[in-house]
Amino acid sequence: MHGQPPPGKPFDISERTIRFALRALSAMICRIDEAA
């Protein structure tokens, strides 16, 4: 994928962004479980 940094390069993603992404992902999974 073109968006991925080369191996060995650290990710410039803040912890806040990671937590927000995990929260959104878990919320989406909960909605899918409820709809199933």
Biotite code that builds the C-alpha atoms (Angstrom):
import biotite.structure as struc

atoms = struc.array([
    struc.Atom([0.000, 0.000, 0.000], chain_id="A", res_id=1, res_name="MET", atom_name="CA", element="C"),
    struc.Atom([1.242, 3.471, -0.867], chain_id="A", res_id=2, res_name="HIS", atom_name="CA", element="C"),
    struc.Atom([0.038, 5.006, 2.419], chain_id="A", res_id=3, res_name="GLY", atom_name="CA", element="C"),
    struc.Atom([2.221, 2.763, 4.570], chain_id="A", res_id=4, res_name="GLN", atom_name="CA", element="C"),
    struc.Atom([5.608, 4.128, 5.734], chain_id="A", res_id=5, res_name="PRO", atom_name="CA", element="C"),
    struc.Atom([8.723, 2.066, 4.940], chain_id="A", res_id=6, res_name="PRO", atom_name="CA", element="C"),
    struc.Atom([9.724, -0.635, 7.477], chain_id="A", res_id=7, res_name="PRO", atom_name="CA", element="C"),
    struc.Atom([11.624, 0.708, 10.457], chain_id="A", res_id=8, res_name="GLY", atom_name="CA", element="C"),
    struc.Atom([10.012, 4.145, 10.309], chain_id="A", res_id=9, res_name="LYS", atom_name="CA", element="C"),
    struc.Atom([8.047, 4.980, 13.482], chain_id="A", res_id=10, res_name="PRO", atom_name="CA", element="C"),
    struc.Atom([4.390, 5.876, 13.122], chain_id="A", res_id=11, res_name="PHE", atom_name="CA", element="C"),
    struc.Atom([3.516, 9.508, 13.807], chain_id="A", res_id=12, res_name="ASP", atom_name="CA", element="C"),
    struc.Atom([0.143, 8.689, 15.324], chain_id="A", res_id=13, res_name="ILE", atom_name="CA", element="C"),
    struc.Atom([-0.679, 10.171, 18.699], chain_id="A", res_id=14, res_name="SER", atom_name="CA", element="C"),
    struc.Atom([-2.123, 8.049, 21.500], chain_id="A", res_id=15, res_name="GLU", atom_name="CA", element="C"),
    struc.Atom([-5.292, 10.161, 21.440], chain_id="A", res_id=16, res_name="ARG", atom_name="CA", element="C"),
    struc.Atom([-5.865, 9.298, 17.786], chain_id="A", res_id=17, res_name="THR", atom_name="CA", element="C"),
    struc.Atom([-5.333, 5.601, 18.482], chain_id="A", res_id=18, res_name="ILE", atom_name="CA", element="C"),
    struc.Atom([-7.795, 5.624, 21.384], chain_id="A", res_id=19, res_name="ARG", atom_name="CA", element="C"),
    struc.Atom([-10.375, 7.488, 19.269], chain_id="A", res_id=20, res_name="PHE", atom_name="CA", element="C"),
    struc.Atom([-9.990, 4.953, 16.459], chain_id="A", res_id=21, res_name="ALA", atom_name="CA", element="C"),
    struc.Atom([-10.356, 2.013, 18.855], chain_id="A", res_id=22, res_name="LEU", atom_name="CA", element="C"),
    struc.Atom([-13.465, 3.594, 20.387], chain_id="A", res_id=23, res_name="ARG", atom_name="CA", element="C"),
    struc.Atom([-15.058, 4.127, 16.978], chain_id="A", res_id=24, res_name="ALA", atom_name="CA", element="C"),
    struc.Atom([-14.157, 0.590, 15.895], chain_id="A", res_id=25, res_name="LEU", atom_name="CA", element="C"),
    struc.Atom([-15.613, -0.998, 19.044], chain_id="A", res_id=26, res_name="SER", atom_name="CA", element="C"),
    struc.Atom([-18.791, 1.075, 18.705], chain_id="A", res_id=27, res_name="ALA", atom_name="CA", element="C"),
    struc.Atom([-19.188, -0.060, 15.101], chain_id="A", res_id=28, res_name="MET", atom_name="CA", element="C"),
    struc.Atom([-18.703, -3.697, 16.142], chain_id="A", res_id=29, res_name="ILE", atom_name="CA", element="C"),
    struc.Atom([-21.366, -3.310, 18.843], chain_id="A", res_id=30, res_name="CYS", atom_name="CA", element="C"),
    struc.Atom([-23.823, -1.942, 16.275], chain_id="A", res_id=31, res_name="ARG", atom_name="CA", element="C"),
    struc.Atom([-23.091, -4.853, 13.948], chain_id="A", res_id=32, res_name="ILE", atom_name="CA", element="C"),
    struc.Atom([-23.667, -7.336, 16.788], chain_id="A", res_id=33, res_name="ASP", atom_name="CA", element="C"),
    struc.Atom([-26.984, -5.682, 17.660], chain_id="A", res_id=34, res_name="GLU", atom_name="CA", element="C"),
    struc.Atom([-28.120, -5.721, 14.027], chain_id="A", res_id=35, res_name="ALA", atom_name="CA", element="C"),
    struc.Atom([-27.229, -9.396, 13.576], chain_id="A", res_id=36, res_name="ALA", atom_name="CA", element="C"),
])
